[in-house]
Amino acid sequence: MTSEEIQTLIANHIACELCEVEGDGRHWYATVVSSAFEGLRAITRHQRVYAAMGQRMKTDEVHALSIKAFTPAEWAALSA
């Protein structure tokens, strides 16, 4: 898979203000900013991103995905 394909999968499942994916073709790093994460714990946010990947995590199309998931307010605070 490509970073663009992974970004599309996530964005089609979660309304994102920002979705950036980088990686080497096997190990991926995603930064996802979404108001849909408001009030959710980190584990639940990650579960939503993994759900967007569907079977691709189980079939090893995506070997590893490291996720940083933020609300827009959390992202703004980090950027300040």
RODO-2510 file (C-alpha; in nm, 4 decimals, decimal comma):
residues 80
     n   res          X          Y          Z
     1     m     0,0000     0,0000     0,0000
     2     t     0,0973     0,3622    -0,0400
     3     s     0,0675     0,6459     0,2077
     4     e    -0,2017     0,8009    -0,0135
     5     e    -0,4076     0,4797    -0,0055
     6     i    -0,3863     0,4624     0,3723
     7     q    -0,4792     0,8313     0,4033
     8     t    -0,7829     0,7699     0,1820
     9     l    -0,8948     0,4704     0,3883
    10     i    -0,8736     0,6692     0,7115
    11     a    -1,0379     0,9816     0,5659
    12     n    -1,3237     0,7743     0,4208
    13     h    -1,3943     0,6319     0,7669
    14     i    -1,3232     0,9330     0,9904
    15     a    -1,3939     1,2990     0,9153
    16     c    -1,0401     1,4365     0,9472
    17     e    -0,9177     1,7914     0,9736
    18     l    -0,5719     1,6479     0,9082
    19     c    -0,4494     1,3041     0,8048
    20     e    -0,0816     1,2531     0,7319
    21     v     0,0756     0,9141     0,6692
    22     e     0,4431     0,8360     0,6237
    23     g     0,6290     0,5097     0,6062
    24     d     0,8510     0,2672     0,4234
    25     g     0,5896     0,0388     0,2704
    26     r     0,5620    -0,1920     0,5737
    27     h     0,5847     0,0351     0,8781
    28     w     0,3533     0,3352     0,8744
    29     y     0,3075     0,6416     1,0953
    30     a    -0,0265     0,8236     1,0904
    31     t    -0,1158     1,1568     1,2442
    32     v    -0,4921     1,2020     1,2499
    33     v    -0,6724     1,5126     1,3735
    34     s    -1,0497     1,4844     1,4009
    35     s    -1,3307     1,6392     1,6017
    36     a    -1,4748     1,2854     1,6077
    37     f    -1,2123     1,2112     1,8754
    38     e    -1,3660     1,4607     2,1210
    39     g    -1,4272     1,2912     2,4560
    40     l    -1,2636     0,9630     2,3514
    41     r    -0,9711     0,7956     2,5235
    42     a    -0,6562     0,7290     2,3221
    43     i    -0,7309     0,3556     2,2907
    44     t    -1,0747     0,4261     2,1417
    45     r    -0,9270     0,6757     1,8966
    46     h    -0,6729     0,4170     1,7835
    47     q    -0,9430     0,1516     1,7505
    48     r    -1,1363     0,3813     1,5162
    49     v    -0,8311     0,4318     1,2970
    50     y    -0,7605     0,0567     1,2937
    51     a    -1,1252    -0,0049     1,2003
    52     a    -1,0747     0,2224     0,8997
    53     m    -0,7979    -0,0104     0,7827
    54     g    -1,0357    -0,3072     0,7807
    55     q    -0,8744    -0,6434     0,7045
    56     r    -0,5526    -0,4847     0,5790
    57     m    -0,3974    -0,5052     0,9255
    58     k    -0,4922    -0,8724     0,9595
    59     t    -0,3750    -0,9762     0,6137
    60     d    -0,0406    -0,7976     0,6560
    61     e    -0,1001    -0,5512     0,3719
    62     v    -0,0108    -0,3025     0,6440
    63     h     0,2399    -0,4665     0,8746
    64     a     0,2548    -0,1915     1,1385
    65     l     0,0694     0,1347     1,1917
    66     s     0,1741     0,3792     1,4616
    67     i    -0,1031     0,6296     1,5337
    68     k    -0,1069     0,9761     1,6853
    69     a    -0,4709     1,0823     1,7185
    70     f    -0,5683     1,4315     1,8309
    71     t    -0,8715     1,6543     1,8582
    72     p    -0,8393     1,9888     1,6771
    73     a    -0,7888     2,1670     2,0118
    74     e    -0,5135     1,9252     2,1158
    75     w    -0,3448     1,9672     1,7772
    76     a    -0,3653     2,3470     1,8019
    77     a    -0,2101     2,3357     2,1497
    78     l     0,0795     2,1264     2,0177
    79     s     0,1328     2,3653     1,7280
    80     a     0,1372     2,6732     1,9510
***
